[in-house]
Amino acid sequence: MIWQGRLDGEELLFHRLFQRVREAENHDLVITNDFVLHGFAVDEGVRRNKGRVGAKDAPDIIRKNMANFPVIMPDFSMLDFGNITCEDGDLEKAQTTLAENVSQVLAKGAKSMVLGGGHEVTFAHYSGIRNAFPDKKIGIINIDAHFDNRRPEDGVGASSGTGFWQIAQEENNHTLHIGIQRNSNTLKLFDTAHQLGMKYILADEIFFENLPSVYERITELIESVDVLYLTICMDVFNASIAPGVSAAAYNGLFTDAAFMHFYKHILKSEKLVGLDVAEVNPQFDIQERTARLAASLVNEWFMI
């Protein structure tokens, strides 16, 4: 049993997350304002992208690290629909399944949360949001060291690195990428970002004194769209706090005051309908640091 933790009492003031989670199979149980969780236990896209596989094992470990957080908001509730897996390397089928599930959740007015898995989760999660809001302008904030805007290779297909190229083909260029590393993206990927209209904030630009500029660009995106989706690739963080990822970054971000200020600014948007974390790789984690960090970032949404 994954959802278990310290039981201080059954009164509401004692509650921790595991006491408010209901494991479910029927999406008809979803009601407005619920948080709804799906695990995307898939890393076929990472394999196709020549990365370090292992992220498929992350959802349950992240759940375990979420379970003991205290409940802050009195009306908090969450439904957990378990994990989607990838059979016989059929990534596209797994992505379609997640998209269909997310669409059902959002159609009922709930909030979608997905635990990856590789960053191929982005195209699946976005597709579900698009299906639920076909006439809305969807904005995406991607906290990531990489653009993930590679063109799919012939004979390989979509991968963890192609999500934003795929999204751009659907004429969505309402994206802001925060934490981009110059040493993690070729000039071709920067050029593709410019060609596709992808806006970005370099990792080097994220420091406390520069927060007004960061806030301005985030606010500009949020105000220009109808619906907001936030995706976090854990390889954006420094390897000392996130060692268990598919591609570790020695000079990645820290969850310091500057980061938490703009991160909470995003979470406070009433337009935010979906959030996911990707690329936690338990095979390379140390003392579950990366899984714990991912769980903590998700938990921040529950406290807004």
Secondary structure, 3 states (H helix, E strand, C coil): CCCCCCCCCCCHHHCEHHHCEEECCCHHHCCCCCEEEEEEECCHHHHHCCCCCCHHHHHHHHHHHHCCCECCCCCCCEEEEEEEECCCCCHHHHHHHHHHHHHHHHHCCCEEEEEECCCCHHHHHHHHHHHHCCCCCEEEEEECCCCCCCCCECCCECCCCCHHHHHHCCCCCCEEEEEECHHHCCHHHHHHHHHHCCEEEEHHHCCHHHHHHHHHHHHHHHHCCCEEEEEEEHHHEECCCCCCECCCECCCECCCHHHHHHHHHHHCCCCEEEEEEECECHHHCCCCHHHHHHHHHHHHHHCC
